[in-house]
Amino acid sequence: MNVEQPASANDPGSGQKHGGGFLSSPGPVSAHWFQLFNAFSFQIVLGAPVIVFAKSLGASSTVLGIIASFTPLMTVFQLPAAQHLDRYGYRQFVLAGWGARTFFIFLMAFVPLLVFLDGTSKIVVLMAALFFFNLLRGISSAAWMPWITEIVPEPVRGRFLSVDQLFMYVGALLSLIASAVLMAGKVDPWEYCLVFLLSAFSATASLFVLRRIPEVPPSEKKSRNSQKVPWRAMLSYPPFRELIIFNLLFMSVVGSLGVFTVEYLREVGHFDVSSVMYISAFSFVGALIALPFSGKIVDQTGSKPLMRFATAMFSAVIFLWFLAAASVVPTSMSLIATLNVFSGIASANFNLANARITMATMPEMGRNHFFALFTVITSLGLGAAPVMWGLTLDMIGTYEAVTGVFHWKRHSIYFLALLVINIVAFLYIPRLHESPGSEGRESLSIYRRLKSLTQFRHR
């Protein structure tokens, strides 16, 4: 991979030049292995295992929602962090943040062993460790997408992202299988400790792989003057604005789904911890089925057809969750496993298409700040979703009503609300701008209005 000329990543001819050879070069391959180790780690500390552990300590729906909100909410720190990317470089920025956050995973691993603390106190310590873990992650992640966008040529981004997510889902799948094996039957504190330690060691391994990804200088050059970043002008850029609105709609659906489906299975379905882990793993099986085909498809057809397919499939999945929660169909392991497979297919396709269209939407001028602003705004929506729905579920409480075959309880009401919002998101897709190739001429005047982006000051 030629890292001496990072601008070639945005040259339409570079994809043809590099092709499959580029995708098999050390930089992309190292990025893929980083995703695998990183996914193995975060699937434990940000996924079902930590939710199950918090629930075992007596956490309410609101507390679970707050735990789930830490990751997206902490990305707000990408805004100040983006000011310093050109000073420190992408790789150093990510390494520093990812390295520091690993300490807090080790801290989390010892929370189950604090026998002198009651459940509430353990929840407080757990939430404190998660807060600082996500704070450091939020700051350092400001460099990740700009770094990858500089490295990967636009014509092969779909294939790169599909392989990248393939590695990520393999890591997450292995993580859940390992967690299920270790937490079979009645789970003792030392077993939770061992699962969190696996996460910490995997996070440490990801740092060694991360160091092998080549550094590239940020394409955005800044001058040291007093001019402020024109956030309002950035938000007035139509492709950027429409992408944000669509993502806010969709994130309000998926932002809480992984949390409260686990809660539903534990509270209503009475599934044991190991069963929840195994069933959750089926979502990654679905992703692994889809991704080998999705990369080439999205490069050939564009992002929006894949987005329509993914959101339509999500609607079907959420509708069946609603039927199960409304006691119309039984909550069987076979049904939930099937739903998770299709949810994984939908999630993988959506994430791939959304990442591709996001990379294409960001103009070269001010790219670091566009990525940071986009991530912060959408993550605030993603973080607000589990808190809002957690409060709503606790407010509904034990309310029950029956209308025909539908049993209205807190989880059935929740799934129906998600279904409605997801349909709105599906109907919004035509408003998105497909690619810089089709929007380039239209965007020239907007780029001129954003000239001040080349004069961002250091803070």
C-alpha positions in Angstrom: 0.0 0.0 0.0 1.3 3.4 -1.0 1.2 5.6 2.1 3.4 8.3 0.6 0.5 9.6 -1.5 -2.6 9.4 0.7 -4.6 11.7 -1.6 -4.7 8.7 -4.0 -7.3 7.1 -1.7 -9.8 9.5 -3.1 -8.6 9.2 -6.8 -11.2 7.1 -8.7 -8.3 5.5 -10.6 -6.6 4.2 -7.5 -9.1 1.5 -6.9 -8.5 0.1 -10.4 -4.7 0.4 -9.8 -4.6 -1.4 -6.5 -7.7 -3.7 -6.8 -7.4 -6.9 -4.9 -3.7 -6.4 -4.4 -4.4 -3.3 -2.3 -6.9 -5.1 -0.1 -4.4 -7.8 0.6 -1.6 -5.4 1.5 -0.3 -5.1 5.2 -2.4 -2.0 6.0 -5.9 -3.3 5.3 -5.0 -6.8 6.6 -3.8 -5.3 9.9 -6.9 -3.2 10.1 -9.0 -6.4 9.8 -7.2 -8.2 12.5 -7.5 -5.2 14.8 -11.3 -5.3 14.2 -11.4 -9.0 15.2 -9.5 -8.5 18.5 -11.3 -5.3 19.3 -14.7 -6.8 18.6 -13.9 -9.8 20.9 -13.1 -7.3 23.6 -16.0 -4.8 23.2 -18.6 -7.4 22.7 -18.0 -8.4 26.3 -17.7 -5.0 28.0 -20.4 -3.3 25.9 -22.6 -6.2 24.9 -24.7 -9.0 26.4 -22.2 -10.2 29.1 -22.0 -6.8 30.8 -25.8 -6.4 30.6 -26.4 -9.8 32.1 -23.8 -9.1 34.9 -25.5 -5.7 35.7 -28.9 -7.4 35.7 -27.6 -10.0 38.2 -26.6 -7.2 40.5 -30.2 -5.9 40.4 -29.9 -3.1 37.8 -33.2 -1.6 36.6 -34.1 -0.9 33.0 -33.1 2.7 33.4 -29.6 1.7 34.7 -29.2 -0.7 31.8 -30.2 2.1 29.4 -27.6 4.4 31.0 -24.9 1.7 30.7 -25.8 1.2 27.0 -25.7 5.0 26.4 -22.2 5.5 27.6 -20.6 4.4 24.4 -22.5 6.7 22.0 -22.7 9.7 24.4 -19.0 9.8 25.0 -18.3 10.3 21.3 -19.2 14.0 21.9 -15.6 14.4 22.8 -14.7 13.8 19.1 -15.5 17.5 18.5 -12.6 18.9 20.5 -10.4 15.8 19.7 -10.7 16.5 15.9 -8.8 19.8 16.4 -5.7 17.9 17.3 -5.6 15.0 14.8 -3.1 16.8 12.4 -0.9 17.6 15.4 -0.5 14.1 16.7 -1.4 11.9 13.8 -4.1 9.3 13.4 -2.2 6.2 14.7 -0.7 7.9 17.7 -4.1 9.3 18.7 -5.9 5.9 18.4 -3.1 4.0 20.2 -3.1 6.4 23.1 -6.9 6.2 23.7 -7.2 2.5 23.1 -4.3 1.8 25.3 -5.5 3.9 28.2 -9.1 2.4 28.0 -7.7 -1.1 28.4 -6.8 -0.3 32.0 -10.5 0.1 32.9 -11.4 -3.3 31.4 -8.9 -4.8 33.8 -10.6 -2.8 36.6 -14.0 -4.1 35.6 -12.7 -7.7 35.8 -12.3 -7.4 39.5 -15.7 -5.9 40.3 -17.4 -9.3 40.6 -14.8 -10.3 43.2 -15.5 -7.3 45.5 -17.4 -9.4 48.0 -17.3 -6.6 50.6 -19.6 -4.5 48.4 -23.4 -5.0 48.0 -25.0 -5.1 44.5 -25.7 -1.4 44.3 -22.2 -0.5 45.2 -20.8 -2.9 42.6 -23.1 -1.3 40.0 -21.7 2.1 40.9 -18.1 0.9 40.5 -19.0 -0.9 37.2 -20.6 2.2 35.8 -17.6 4.4 36.8 -15.2 2.0 35.0 -17.5 1.9 32.0 -17.8 5.7 32.0 -14.0 6.3 31.8 -13.6 3.4 29.3 -16.0 5.0 27.0 -14.7 8.5 27.6 -11.2 7.4 26.4 -12.8 5.5 23.5 -14.9 8.5 22.5 -11.9 10.8 22.3 -9.6 8.5 20.4 -12.2 7.2 17.9 -12.2 10.7 16.3 -9.2 9.5 14.3 -10.4 6.1 13.2 -12.8 6.9 10.3 -10.7 9.7 8.8 -7.6 7.4 9.0 -9.4 4.6 7.2 -10.9 7.0 4.6 -7.4 8.3 3.8 -6.0 4.8 3.4 -8.7 3.0 1.4 -9.4 4.0 -2.2 -13.1 4.9 -2.8 -13.7 2.2 -5.6 -12.8 -0.7 -3.2 -14.3 0.7 0.0 -17.3 -1.5 -0.2 -15.2 -4.7 -0.4 -12.8 -3.4 2.3 -15.7 -2.6 4.7 -17.4 -5.9 4.1 -14.2 -7.8 4.9 -13.5 -5.5 7.9 -17.0 -6.1 9.3 -16.6 -9.9 8.6 -13.5 -9.9 10.9 -15.4 -7.8 13.4 -18.4 -10.2 13.5 -16.1 -13.2 13.8 -14.5 -11.6 16.8 -17.9 -10.8 18.4 -19.2 -14.3 17.6 -16.1 -16.0 19.2 -16.6 -13.6 22.2 -20.2 -14.6 22.8 -19.4 -18.3 22.4 -16.5 -18.1 24.9 -18.8 -16.2 27.3 -21.5 -18.8 27.0 -19.1 -21.6 27.7 -17.6 -19.9 30.7 -21.0 -18.8 32.1 -22.9 -22.1 31.7 -25.4 -22.9 34.5 -25.3 -20.9 37.7 -22.7 -18.1 37.2 -20.2 -17.5 40.0 -18.4 -14.2 40.5 -15.1 -15.6 39.4 -16.6 -16.7 36.1 -17.7 -13.1 35.4 -14.2 -12.0 36.3 -12.7 -14.5 33.8 -14.9 -13.3 31.0 -13.9 -9.7 31.6 -10.2 -10.7 31.7 -10.6 -12.3 28.3 -11.9 -8.9 27.1 -8.9 -7.1 28.6 -6.3 -9.5 27.1 -8.0 -9.2 23.7 -8.0 -5.4 23.9 -4.2 -5.6 24.6 -3.6 -7.9 21.6 -5.5 -5.4 19.4 -3.0 -2.7 20.3 -0.1 -4.7 18.9 -2.0 -5.2 15.6 -3.0 -1.6 15.5 0.7 -0.5 15.4 1.1 -2.3 12.1 -1.4 -0.1 10.2 0.5 2.6 8.3 0.3 6.2 9.3 -0.9 8.7 6.8 -0.7 12.5 7.2 -4.2 14.1 7.5 -5.2 15.6 4.2 -6.8 18.6 6.0 -4.2 21.3 6.6 -5.0 23.8 9.2 -3.6 27.3 9.9 -3.1 28.8 13.2 -5.6 31.6 13.2 -8.6 32.7 15.3 -11.3 31.6 12.9 -13.8 29.3 14.4 -15.0 26.0 12.9 -18.2 26.9 10.8 -20.4 24.2 12.3 -23.6 25.9 11.0 -22.3 25.9 7.5 -21.5 22.2 7.8 -25.0 21.4 9.0 -26.5 23.3 6.0 -24.7 21.1 3.5 -27.7 19.0 2.2 -26.1 15.6 1.8 -24.7 15.8 5.3 -27.9 17.1 6.9 -30.1 14.4 5.3 -27.7 11.7 6.4 -27.8 12.9 10.0 -31.6 13.0 10.1 -31.8 9.5 8.7 -29.3 8.1 11.1 -31.0 9.7 14.1 -34.2 8.0 13.1 -32.6 4.6 12.7 -30.4 4.9 15.8 -33.5 5.6 17.9 -34.5 2.0 16.9 -31.3 0.0 17.1 -29.8 2.0 20.0 -31.8 0.1 22.6 -32.7 -3.2 20.8 -29.6 -5.1 22.0 -30.2 -4.1 25.6 -33.9 -4.7 26.1 -34.2 -7.9 24.0 -31.7 -9.4 26.5 -33.8 -8.0 29.4 -36.9 -9.5 27.8 -35.3 -12.9 27.4 -34.2 -12.9 31.0 -37.3 -11.5 32.6 -40.2 -12.8 30.5 -38.7 -15.7 28.6 -36.8 -16.9 31.7 -33.8 -17.9 29.6 -30.6 -18.7 31.5 -27.4 -16.7 31.0 -25.7 -19.3 28.8 -28.8 -19.6 26.5 -28.9 -15.8 26.1 -25.2 -15.8 25.0 -25.7 -18.6 22.5 -28.9 -17.1 21.1 -27.3 -13.6 20.8 -24.4 -15.3 18.9 -26.8 -16.2 16.1 -27.0 -12.5 15.1 -23.3 -12.7 14.2 -23.9 -15.9 12.3 -26.4 -13.9 10.2 -23.8 -11.2 9.6 -21.2 -13.7 8.5 -23.7 -15.2 6.0 -24.4 -11.8 4.4 -21.0 -10.0 4.3 -19.2 -12.2 1.7 -21.8 -11.0 -0.8 -22.6 -7.5 0.3 -19.3 -5.8 -0.4 -19.3 -6.4 -4.1 -23.0 -5.7 -4.3 -22.7 -2.3 -2.6 -19.8 -1.3 -4.9 -21.9 -2.1 -8.0 -25.4 -0.9 -7.0 -24.6 1.8 -4.5 -25.6 2.1 -0.8 -29.3 2.9 -0.9 -30.6 -0.4 -2.3 -28.8 -2.2 0.5 -30.2 0.2 3.0 -33.7 -0.4 1.8 -33.2 -4.1 2.1 -31.7 -3.9 5.6 -34.4 -1.6 7.1 -37.2 -3.7 5.5 -35.7 -6.8 7.1 -35.4 -5.0 10.5 -39.1 -4.1 10.3 -40.0 -7.8 9.8 -37.7 -8.8 12.7 -39.1 -6.2 15.1 -42.7 -7.1 14.1 -42.0 -10.7 15.1 -40.5 -9.5 18.4 -43.7 -7.6 19.0 -45.8 -10.7 18.3 -43.8 -12.7 20.8 -43.9 -10.0 23.5 -47.7 -9.6 22.8 -48.2 -13.3 23.5 -49.4 -13.9 19.9 -46.6 -16.4 19.2 -44.5 -18.3 21.8 -41.1 -17.0 22.8 -39.2 -20.2 21.8 -35.5 -20.6 21.4 -35.9 -21.5 17.7 -37.9 -18.3 17.0 -35.4 -16.0 18.8 -32.4 -17.7 17.2 -34.1 -17.2 13.8 -34.8 -13.6 14.5 -31.3 -13.0 15.6 -29.9 -14.5 12.3 -32.1 -12.2 10.2 -31.3 -9.3 12.5 -27.6 -10.0 12.0 -28.1 -10.0 8.2 -29.9 -6.7 8.4 -27.4 -5.1 10.7 -24.4 -6.2 8.7 -25.9 -4.9 5.5 -27.0 -1.6 7.0 -23.7 -0.9 8.7 -21.8 -1.6 5.5 -24.1 0.6 3.4 -24.2 3.3 6.0 -20.4 3.4 6.4 -19.9 3.6 2.7 -22.4 6.4 2.1 -21.0 8.3 5.1 -17.4 8.1 3.7 -18.7 9.2 0.3 -20.8 12.1 1.8 -17.9 13.8 3.7 -16.2 16.4 1.6 -12.5 16.5 1.5 -12.4 20.0 2.9 -12.9 19.7 6.6 -13.3 16.0 6.5 -12.0 15.4 10.1 -14.6 17.8 11.5 -17.4 16.5 9.3 -16.7 13.0 10.6 -16.5 14.2 14.2 -19.8 16.3 14.0 -21.6 13.4 12.3 -20.5 10.9 14.8 -21.3 13.1 17.8 -24.8 14.0 16.6 -25.8 10.5 15.6 -24.2 9.1 18.7 -26.1 11.4 21.0 -29.2 10.0 19.4 -27.9 6.5 19.8 -27.1 7.2 23.5 -30.4 8.9 24.2 -32.3 5.9 22.9 -31.6 3.3 25.6 -32.0 5.9 28.3 -35.3 7.1 26.9 -36.7 3.6 26.4 -35.4 2.4 29.7 -37.3 5.2 31.5 -40.3 4.4 29.4 -40.2 0.7 30.2 -39.9 1.5 33.9 -42.8 4.0 33.7 -45.0 1.4 32.0 -44.0 -1.0 34.8 -46.6 -3.8 35.4 -49.3 -2.3 33.1 -51.2 -5.0 31.2 -54.2 -4.9 28.8 -55.6 -7.4 26.3 -57.1 -6.4 22.9 -58.1 -9.4 20.9 -55.1 -11.6 20.5 -52.7 -8.9 21.6 -51.4 -8.8 25.2 -50.3 -5.2 25.8 -47.3 -5.1 28.3 -44.3 -3.0 28.5 -42.2 -4.9 26.1 -44.9 -5.4 23.5 -45.6 -1.6 23.6 -41.8 -1.0 23.2 -41.4 -3.2 20.2 -44.5 -1.7 18.4 -43.0 1.8 18.9 -39.7 0.7 17.4 -41.5 -0.7 14.4 -43.3 2.5 13.7 -40.0 4.5 13.9 -38.2 2.0 11.7 -40.8 2.3 9.0 -40.4 6.1 9.0 -36.6 5.6 8.6 -37.3 3.3 5.6 -39.4 5.9 3.9 -36.6 8.5 4.4 -34.0 6.7 2.4 -34.8 8.3 -1.0 -33.7 11.6 0.5 -30.1 10.5 1.0 -27.4 11.5 -1.5 -25.8 8.4 -3.1 -22.2 9.3 -3.9 -19.8 12.1 -4.5 -19.8 11.2 -8.2 -23.4 12.0 -8.6 -23.4 14.9 -6.2 -20.0 16.4 -7.1 -21.1 19.2 -9.4 -24.0 20.1 -7.2 -21.7 20.3 -4.2 -19.1 22.7 -5.7 -20.9 25.8 -4.6 -21.3 24.4 -1.2 -17.6 23.6 -1.0 -16.9 27.2 -1.9 -19.1 28.3 1.0 -17.0 26.1 3.2 -13.7 27.5 2.3 -13.2 28.5 5.9 -12.8 24.9 6.7 -9.2 25.1 5.4 -8.5 27.8 8.0 -9.5 25.9 11.1 -7.5 27.0 14.0 -5.7 24.8 16.5 -7.2 24.7 19.9 
